[in-house]
């Protein structure tokens, strides 16, 4: 997780500490390898990949992620270093039995994108990320937190009441209907766009992901939107406590949002999203992030209507080994 995008509101020393911890966590993982390029005594670049155990089980073959591909020099010199590192990393991943390798890169990092494409990576997905600073309700930042670079901070909207329904936390009896929704509603994501995956894998992946979220394994909380006594939608929530040192409070992430097909157009996703913001506020979150595909324009408009502002755009690329 990079906190640089939050700008001047972040303490620089804490930013460096967070970045160091993230690198140590990735490079120290048992299921991965790190490579360093040197020019004399100077480090010219570094690259790291890690095996994705959960993805591998669901895909039916070994999968991994390219965590970072960095060069200290800008421009063409840096790209040459990145290309050499990428070739070494791909050989290592291939010899380790990896068949499917993904990378997520900031859309503005054209140099790295060009290196990956030249190395055989193909574009799968574009992701727009939105952020909302929570003010009040359980969070009082130590000192003034600078407004997000995409616009001024706005008051957090109050939860919307659903007609003939309510927004509440997950209950055990919700599991089957929530999983049924997850099996059918996700169609714009990178898993459905990936032709390397067998038919049905993407649907089973989302069902398993949501099931694990409801069971507390992949999320810290699940918000349920109910209409006429039936589960109409949900939002899964994750808290990053490590962000507190940088942001002055935990970072909340809205991970998965879904509305049953029969309940669309009734404000279900908006009510569940605002319910998630209530929960994050009660946990003292400083900021909340949510992402959606570039082509999912309605979702982007939904988040903006809830007070979020666009923070960044990234691309997901994939290489078959």
SULRA-V35663 format. One record per pair of residues at least 12 apart in sequence whose C-alpha atoms are under 6 Angstrom apart, sorted by the first residue. I is the first residue (numbers start at 0). GAP is how many residues later the second one is. D is the distance in whole Angstrom. If there is no record, write none. Layout:
i:I gap:GAP d:D
i:I gap:GAP d:D
This chain:
i:8 gap:136 d:5
i:8 gap:137 d:4
i:9 gap:236 d:6
i:9 gap:237 d:6
i:13 gap:232 d:5
i:30 gap:19 d:5
i:30 gap:20 d:5
i:31 gap:17 d:5
i:31 gap:18 d:4
i:31 gap:19 d:6
i:32 gap:15 d:6
i:32 gap:16 d:6
i:33 gap:13 d:6
i:33 gap:14 d:4
i:34 gap:12 d:5
i:43 gap:27 d:6
i:43 gap:28 d:5
i:44 gap:25 d:5
i:44 gap:26 d:4
i:44 gap:27 d:6
i:45 gap:24 d:5
i:46 gap:21 d:5
i:46 gap:22 d:4
i:47 gap:19 d:5
i:47 gap:20 d:6
i:48 gap:16 d:6
i:48 gap:17 d:4
i:48 gap:18 d:5
i:49 gap:14 d:5
i:49 gap:15 d:5
i:50 gap:13 d:4
i:51 gap:12 d:5
i:61 gap:36 d:5
i:61 gap:37 d:6
i:62 gap:35 d:6
i:62 gap:36 d:6
i:62 gap:37 d:5
i:62 gap:38 d:6
i:63 gap:37 d:5
i:64 gap:36 d:5
i:64 gap:37 d:5
i:64 gap:38 d:6
i:65 gap:37 d:5
i:82 gap:32 d:6
i:98 gap:221 d:6
i:98 gap:222 d:5
i:99 gap:220 d:5
i:100 gap:217 d:6
i:100 gap:218 d:5
i:101 gap:215 d:6
i:101 gap:216 d:4
i:102 gap:213 d:6
i:102 gap:214 d:5
i:103 gap:211 d:6
i:103 gap:212 d:4
i:104 gap:209 d:5
i:104 gap:210 d:5
i:105 gap:208 d:4
i:106 gap:206 d:6
i:106 gap:207 d:5
i:106 gap:208 d:6
i:120 gap:196 d:6
i:120 gap:197 d:5
i:120 gap:198 d:4
i:121 gap:195 d:5
i:121 gap:196 d:5
i:122 gap:194 d:4
i:123 gap:66 d:6
i:123 gap:192 d:6
i:123 gap:193 d:5
i:124 gap:65 d:5
i:124 gap:190 d:6
i:124 gap:191 d:5
i:125 gap:167 d:6
i:125 gap:168 d:5
i:125 gap:188 d:6
i:125 gap:189 d:4
i:126 gap:165 d:6
i:126 gap:166 d:4
i:126 gap:167 d:5
i:126 gap:186 d:6
i:126 gap:187 d:5
i:127 gap:163 d:6
i:127 gap:164 d:6
i:127 gap:166 d:6
i:127 gap:184 d:6
i:127 gap:185 d:5
i:128 gap:161 d:6
i:128 gap:162 d:4
i:128 gap:182 d:6
i:128 gap:183 d:5
i:129 gap:159 d:6
i:129 gap:160 d:5
i:129 gap:178 d:6
i:129 gap:179 d:5
i:129 gap:180 d:4
i:129 gap:181 d:5
i:130 gap:157 d:6
i:130 gap:158 d:4
i:130 gap:177 d:5
i:130 gap:178 d:6
i:131 gap:155 d:6
i:131 gap:156 d:5
i:131 gap:176 d:5
i:132 gap:154 d:4
i:133 gap:152 d:6
i:133 gap:153 d:6
i:136 gap:144 d:6
i:137 gap:143 d:6
i:137 gap:144 d:5
i:137 gap:146 d:5
i:138 gap:145 d:5
i:140 gap:107 d:6
i:158 gap:115 d:5
i:158 gap:116 d:6
i:159 gap:111 d:5
i:163 gap:63 d:6
i:163 gap:64 d:6
i:164 gap:61 d:5
i:164 gap:62 d:4
i:164 gap:63 d:6
i:165 gap:59 d:6
i:165 gap:60 d:5
i:166 gap:57 d:6
i:166 gap:58 d:5
i:167 gap:55 d:6
i:167 gap:56 d:5
i:168 gap:54 d:5
i:168 gap:55 d:6
i:169 gap:52 d:5
i:169 gap:53 d:6
i:169 gap:54 d:6
i:178 gap:28 d:5
i:180 gap:79 d:6
i:181 gap:24 d:6
i:181 gap:25 d:5
i:182 gap:20 d:5
i:182 gap:24 d:5
i:218 gap:18 d:6
i:218 gap:19 d:5
i:219 gap:17 d:6
i:219 gap:18 d:5
i:220 gap:16 d:5
i:221 gap:13 d:6
i:221 gap:14 d:4
i:221 gap:15 d:6
i:222 gap:12 d:5
i:224 gap:47 d:6
i:231 gap:27 d:6
i:231 gap:28 d:5
i:231 gap:31 d:6
i:232 gap:25 d:5
i:232 gap:26 d:4
i:232 gap:27 d:6
i:233 gap:23 d:6
i:233 gap:24 d:6
i:234 gap:21 d:6
i:234 gap:22 d:5
i:235 gap:18 d:6
i:235 gap:19 d:6
i:235 gap:20 d:5
i:236 gap:16 d:6
i:236 gap:17 d:5
i:236 gap:18 d:6
i:237 gap:14 d:6
i:237 gap:15 d:5
i:238 gap:12 d:6
i:238 gap:13 d:5
i:248 gap:36 d:5
i:248 gap:37 d:5
i:249 gap:35 d:5
i:249 gap:36 d:6
i:250 gap:34 d:6
i:250 gap:35 d:6
i:250 gap:36 d:5
i:250 gap:37 d:6
i:251 gap:33 d:6
i:251 gap:36 d:4
i:252 gap:35 d:5
i:252 gap:36 d:5
i:252 gap:37 d:6
i:253 gap:36 d:5
